[in-house]
Amino acid sequence: MNCLKFLRKKRRQPEAPKSEAAKISSIPPSSAMLSQQQCPLFNTLPAEIRNRIFHFALSPYTRKESPYATNEYYYRPHFRYGDEYLDTALLRTCRLIHSETSQIPASRYLAVEYHSRAPPHHRPLTARAVRSTVGRLQHLHLFTQQYWLEGRNWLRHMLPFQSSLQTLKITLRHSDWWFWEHSEPLAFNPTGDSSGSLRGHYRGTFNLELSPMTALRKLEFELETVEGKQAEMDYIATNARAWQFPIDPAASPPSSEPTDPDVVEEIALVLNEDKTRRWGWWGNRLPSGDHVDNDPVNAKARLVKEGVDFTVPDGEPEILTPDRLTYYVVNLVFERRVRTVGRSE
């Protein structure tokens, strides 16, 4: 197919979500490629502009025909619609284009996975999808419940990606905490010591379980509760300064050429306090569970006065029902730190 004709076509609706991109990119291009000098993409446009066109054509997008109901567990800012899609027909136009674009889908693909309370028609990372993305998936956003996260059940799903995953975002929604239904105190500490909460319940640790993820550069926790439990959340966020997530240096490529045999690299993900974000939003009351009663207007005004961001994302409605809940969210970002230490330390 002439590559220019493809770009002039209207983007087609795909038959599968973005995991299909990994299947396409896994097909090795043939060494026998035409130069495509009859195509303006290659005989006229500079490579930099052509690359921008390819990135745009392979950008994920969302179908917006059927927004979620605002009282569902999975509705939240930036997640008003279903899974994102990626049209990968461009990779099938010719071998030369395939050779220039086959790595783009995996690098731009943010996989979203739910442990429970997933949206309808969500396509999980099934065994088939996992096989097609081994060694390529770089970015993952995981929605899970606290008991499942601390029980380490999710880690076996990460094994196929432990050498390729670069960013991991974990979201605990208001309804994902231990005993949220009864408004029990919040408690969370991946490192396992007792400083993770004022009181409350948590079990198990998982900071050491991330050690085999040798490519991991960024770990982000998005922790959500209701406004009435702000003090409990802030206490967790304060103690997060001490959390560390070691990365196995033996399985990681060295950051530089070793010069001293008695010196080793120590790699860990540590909190970047400059990137901590506190934000809030109004949402409908959930179908079940106890909630801390508050006046949403006064609750929002108090949080805004404390510097909490309540900006409504572009194109999304602001929930104004009388019994709406005021959600308080803290994002904690942990980034890779490498330092050299003596073997005896």
C-alpha positions as CSV (number, residue, x, y, z in Angstrom):
1,M,0.0,0.0,0.0
2,N,1.3,3.5,-0.8
3,C,2.2,5.0,2.6
4,L,0.9,8.4,1.6
5,K,-2.5,7.0,0.8
6,F,-2.6,5.5,4.3
7,L,-1.9,8.7,6.0
8,R,-4.7,10.4,4.0
9,K,-7.2,7.9,5.2
10,K,-9.4,8.4,8.2
11,R,-8.2,6.5,11.2
12,R,-10.0,3.2,11.3
13,Q,-11.6,1.8,14.5
14,P,-9.4,-1.1,15.7
15,E,-10.6,-4.5,16.5
16,A,-8.5,-4.8,19.7
17,P,-7.0,-2.5,22.3
18,K,-3.4,-1.5,22.5
19,S,-2.0,-4.9,23.4
20,E,-2.4,-5.7,19.6
21,A,0.5,-3.2,19.0
22,A,2.9,-5.5,20.7
23,K,1.9,-8.4,18.5
24,I,2.6,-6.3,15.4
25,S,5.9,-5.0,16.7
26,S,7.1,-8.6,17.4
27,I,7.1,-9.4,13.7
28,P,10.8,-9.0,12.6
29,P,11.1,-6.8,9.5
30,S,12.7,-8.3,6.4
31,S,16.1,-7.1,5.4
32,A,14.9,-6.8,1.9
33,M,13.3,-3.3,2.0
34,L,12.5,-0.9,-0.8
35,S,13.8,2.6,-0.4
36,Q,10.3,4.0,-1.0
37,Q,11.7,7.0,-2.9
38,Q,8.4,7.4,-4.7
39,C,6.8,8.3,-1.4
40,P,7.0,11.9,-0.2
41,L,7.4,10.7,3.3
42,F,10.8,9.5,2.4
43,N,11.9,11.6,-0.6
44,T,10.7,15.0,0.7
45,L,10.2,15.1,4.4
46,P,13.2,15.2,6.8
47,A,13.5,12.3,9.2
48,E,12.6,14.4,12.2
49,I,9.3,15.5,10.7
50,R,8.5,12.0,9.5
51,N,9.2,10.7,13.0
52,R,6.7,13.2,14.5
53,I,4.1,12.1,12.0
54,F,4.6,8.4,12.9
55,H,4.4,9.2,16.6
56,F,1.1,11.0,16.0
57,A,-0.3,8.3,13.9
58,L,0.5,5.7,16.6
59,S,-0.8,7.7,19.5
60,P,-3.4,6.0,21.7
61,Y,-6.9,7.5,21.8
62,T,-10.2,6.9,23.6
63,R,-13.6,6.2,22.2
64,K,-16.0,8.6,23.9
65,E,-19.4,7.3,22.8
66,S,-20.2,5.7,26.2
67,P,-18.9,7.5,29.3
68,Y,-19.0,5.6,32.6
69,A,-21.8,6.3,35.1
70,T,-20.4,8.7,37.7
71,N,-21.4,6.5,40.7
72,E,-19.3,3.5,39.6
73,Y,-16.2,2.4,41.5
74,Y,-14.0,2.8,38.5
75,Y,-15.1,6.3,37.6
76,R,-12.6,9.0,38.4
77,P,-10.8,12.0,36.8
78,H,-9.0,10.9,33.6
79,F,-10.9,7.6,33.6
80,R,-14.3,8.6,32.4
81,Y,-14.3,6.3,29.4
82,G,-13.2,2.8,28.4
83,D,-9.8,1.4,27.5
84,E,-7.6,3.4,25.1
85,Y,-7.1,2.1,21.6
86,L,-4.2,2.2,19.2
87,D,-4.5,1.8,15.5
88,T,-1.4,-0.1,14.3
89,A,-2.3,-0.5,10.6
90,L,0.6,1.9,9.8
91,L,3.1,-0.8,10.7
92,R,1.7,-3.0,7.9
93,T,2.0,-0.6,5.0
94,C,5.6,-1.5,4.1
95,R,8.8,-3.0,5.6
96,L,10.6,0.3,5.7
97,I,7.9,2.0,7.8
98,H,7.7,-1.1,10.0
99,S,11.5,-0.8,10.6
100,E,11.1,2.8,11.7
101,T,8.0,2.5,13.8
102,S,7.9,-1.0,15.3
103,Q,9.2,0.2,18.7
104,I,6.9,3.2,19.0
105,P,3.7,1.4,20.2
106,A,5.4,-0.3,23.2
107,S,7.2,3.0,24.2
108,R,3.9,5.0,24.2
109,Y,1.6,2.3,25.5
110,L,0.4,2.8,29.0
111,A,-1.2,-0.5,30.0
112,V,-4.0,-0.2,32.6
113,E,-4.8,-3.3,34.7
114,Y,-7.5,-3.8,37.4
115,H,-7.5,-6.4,40.1
116,S,-11.1,-6.0,40.9
117,R,-14.1,-3.6,40.1
118,A,-12.9,-3.2,36.6
119,P,-14.9,-1.3,34.0
120,P,-17.1,-3.4,31.7
121,H,-15.4,-4.6,28.5
122,H,-12.0,-4.0,30.0
123,R,-9.4,-6.3,28.5
124,P,-7.1,-7.6,31.2
125,L,-3.5,-8.7,30.6
126,T,-4.5,-12.3,30.0
127,A,-2.0,-15.0,29.3
128,R,-2.3,-14.4,25.6
129,A,-1.7,-10.7,25.9
130,V,1.2,-11.3,28.3
131,R,3.0,-13.6,25.8
132,S,2.7,-10.9,23.1
133,T,4.2,-8.2,25.2
134,V,7.0,-10.0,27.0
135,G,10.1,-7.8,27.0
136,R,8.4,-4.8,25.6
137,L,5.8,-3.4,28.0
138,Q,7.4,-0.3,29.6
139,H,4.5,1.5,31.4
140,L,1.8,0.1,33.6
141,H,-0.9,1.6,35.7
142,L,-2.3,-0.9,38.3
143,F,-5.7,-0.4,40.1
144,T,-5.8,-2.9,43.0
145,Q,-7.2,-3.4,46.5
146,Q,-4.9,-3.2,49.5
147,Y,-5.3,-6.8,50.6
148,W,-4.3,-8.0,47.1
149,L,-1.4,-5.7,46.8
150,E,0.1,-6.6,50.2
151,G,-0.6,-10.2,49.7
152,R,1.9,-10.1,46.7
153,N,-0.6,-11.8,44.5
154,W,0.0,-9.3,41.7
155,L,3.7,-9.9,41.5
156,R,3.4,-13.1,39.5
157,H,1.7,-11.0,36.8
158,M,4.8,-8.8,36.7
159,L,7.3,-11.5,35.9
160,P,7.1,-11.3,32.1
161,F,7.8,-7.5,32.3
162,Q,10.4,-7.4,35.1
163,S,13.2,-6.7,32.6
164,S,11.3,-4.1,30.5
165,L,9.0,-2.2,32.8
166,Q,10.2,1.4,33.4
167,T,7.3,3.1,35.1
168,L,4.7,1.6,37.5
169,K,1.8,3.5,39.0
170,I,-0.3,1.9,41.7
171,T,-3.7,3.4,42.6
172,L,-5.6,2.6,45.8
173,R,-9.0,4.2,45.5
174,H,-11.2,5.1,48.5
175,S,-13.0,1.7,48.2
176,D,-9.7,-0.3,48.0
177,W,-8.4,0.1,51.5
178,W,-8.8,-2.5,54.2
179,F,-12.3,-2.3,55.8
180,W,-13.1,0.9,54.0
181,E,-16.8,-0.1,54.2
182,H,-16.7,0.7,58.0
183,S,-14.5,3.7,57.7
184,E,-11.6,1.9,59.5
185,P,-8.4,4.0,60.0
186,L,-6.0,4.0,57.0
187,A,-2.7,2.1,57.3
188,F,-0.1,1.5,54.6
189,N,3.6,0.8,54.7
190,P,5.3,-1.3,51.9
191,T,8.5,-1.6,54.1
192,G,6.6,-3.2,56.9
193,D,7.7,-1.3,60.0
194,S,5.0,0.1,62.4
195,S,5.4,3.7,61.4
196,G,3.0,3.5,58.5
197,S,-0.1,4.7,60.2
198,L,-1.5,6.2,63.3
199,R,-3.4,3.0,63.9
200,G,-5.2,0.6,61.6
201,H,-4.6,-2.6,59.8
202,Y,-2.2,-3.7,57.1
203,R,-0.3,-6.9,56.4
204,G,2.7,-8.0,54.5
205,T,5.3,-6.0,52.7
206,F,6.3,-5.9,49.1
207,N,9.2,-3.4,48.7
208,L,11.8,-6.1,48.3
209,E,9.6,-7.9,45.7
210,L,10.3,-5.1,43.2
211,S,14.0,-5.9,43.2
212,P,14.0,-8.0,40.0
213,M,12.5,-5.1,38.0
214,T,15.8,-4.0,36.8
215,A,14.6,-1.4,34.3
216,L,12.2,0.3,36.7
217,R,12.9,4.0,36.9
218,K,9.8,5.4,38.5
219,L,7.3,4.0,41.0
220,E,4.2,6.1,41.8
221,F,1.6,5.5,44.5
222,E,-1.8,7.3,44.0
223,L,-3.6,7.1,47.4
224,E,-7.2,8.2,47.7
225,T,-9.5,8.7,50.6
226,V,-12.3,11.0,51.6
227,E,-11.7,14.5,53.1
228,G,-12.6,13.4,56.6
229,K,-9.6,11.1,56.7
230,Q,-7.0,13.6,55.5
231,A,-5.0,13.5,58.7
232,E,-4.6,9.7,58.3
233,M,-3.5,10.1,54.7
234,D,-1.0,12.9,55.5
235,Y,0.6,10.7,58.2
236,I,1.2,8.0,55.7
237,A,2.6,10.5,53.2
238,T,5.0,11.9,55.8
239,N,6.3,8.4,56.7
240,A,6.8,7.6,53.0
241,R,10.1,9.7,53.2
242,A,11.7,6.6,54.8
243,W,10.4,4.1,52.2
244,Q,13.0,2.5,49.8
245,F,12.5,0.0,47.1
246,P,15.8,-1.7,46.3
247,I,16.7,-2.8,42.8
248,D,19.0,-5.8,42.4
249,P,22.3,-4.4,41.2
250,A,23.5,-7.8,40.1
251,A,20.7,-8.0,37.5
252,S,21.0,-4.4,36.4
253,P,23.4,-3.0,33.9
254,P,26.0,-0.8,35.5
255,S,25.5,3.0,35.2
256,S,29.2,3.4,34.4
257,E,32.3,1.3,33.9
258,P,33.6,0.0,37.2
259,T,37.0,1.3,38.2
260,D,37.4,-0.1,41.7
261,P,36.6,-3.8,42.4
262,D,35.9,-2.9,46.1
263,V,33.1,-0.5,45.1
264,V,29.6,-1.6,44.2
265,E,26.5,0.2,43.0
266,E,23.5,0.4,45.4
267,I,20.3,1.0,43.4
268,A,17.0,2.0,45.0
269,L,13.8,3.9,44.3
270,V,13.5,6.8,46.8
271,L,10.9,9.5,47.3
272,N,11.2,12.6,45.3
273,E,9.3,15.0,47.6
274,D,9.3,17.8,45.0
275,K,6.9,15.6,42.9
276,T,4.5,14.8,45.7
277,R,1.1,16.1,44.6
278,R,-2.0,16.7,46.8
279,W,-5.3,17.0,44.8
280,G,-9.0,16.5,45.2
281,W,-12.2,16.0,43.4
282,W,-15.9,15.7,43.9
283,G,-17.5,12.3,43.2
284,N,-20.9,10.7,43.6
285,R,-21.5,8.6,46.7
286,L,-20.5,5.0,46.1
287,P,-23.2,2.2,46.1
288,S,-22.0,0.8,49.5
289,G,-19.9,1.6,52.5
290,D,-19.9,4.1,55.4
291,H,-18.7,7.6,54.7
292,V,-17.5,10.4,56.8
293,D,-20.3,13.0,56.6
294,N,-19.2,16.5,55.5
295,D,-20.5,19.6,53.7
296,P,-18.8,19.2,50.3
297,V,-18.6,22.9,49.7
298,N,-16.9,23.6,53.1
299,A,-14.7,20.5,52.7
300,K,-13.4,21.7,49.3
301,A,-12.9,25.2,50.5
302,R,-10.8,24.0,53.4
303,L,-8.6,21.8,51.3
304,V,-8.1,24.5,48.6
305,K,-7.0,26.8,51.3
306,E,-4.4,24.3,52.3
307,G,-3.1,24.2,48.7
308,V,-4.9,21.1,47.5
309,D,-5.5,21.2,43.7
310,F,-9.2,20.9,42.7
311,T,-8.8,21.7,39.0
312,V,-11.4,19.8,36.9
313,P,-9.8,18.1,33.9
314,D,-10.7,19.6,30.5
315,G,-13.8,18.1,29.0
316,E,-14.9,16.4,32.2
317,P,-18.0,17.3,34.2
318,E,-17.8,18.5,37.8
319,I,-20.0,16.4,40.1
320,L,-22.5,18.6,41.9
321,T,-25.0,16.2,43.4
322,P,-26.1,17.1,46.9
323,D,-24.7,14.0,48.5
324,R,-21.4,14.1,46.7
325,L,-18.2,13.0,48.4
326,T,-15.0,15.1,48.6
327,Y,-12.1,13.0,47.7
328,Y,-8.5,13.7,48.9
329,V,-5.6,12.2,46.9
330,V,-1.9,12.1,47.5
331,N,0.6,11.1,44.7
332,L,4.0,9.9,45.9
333,V,6.7,9.5,43.3
334,F,9.8,7.3,43.9
335,E,12.7,7.6,41.4
336,R,15.8,5.7,40.8
337,R,18.9,6.6,42.8
338,V,22.3,5.1,42.2
339,R,25.2,5.5,44.5
340,T,28.5,3.7,44.9
341,V,29.4,2.1,48.3
342,G,32.2,0.0,49.5
343,R,31.7,-3.8,49.6
344,S,32.2,-3.8,53.4
345,E,29.5,-1.1,54.1
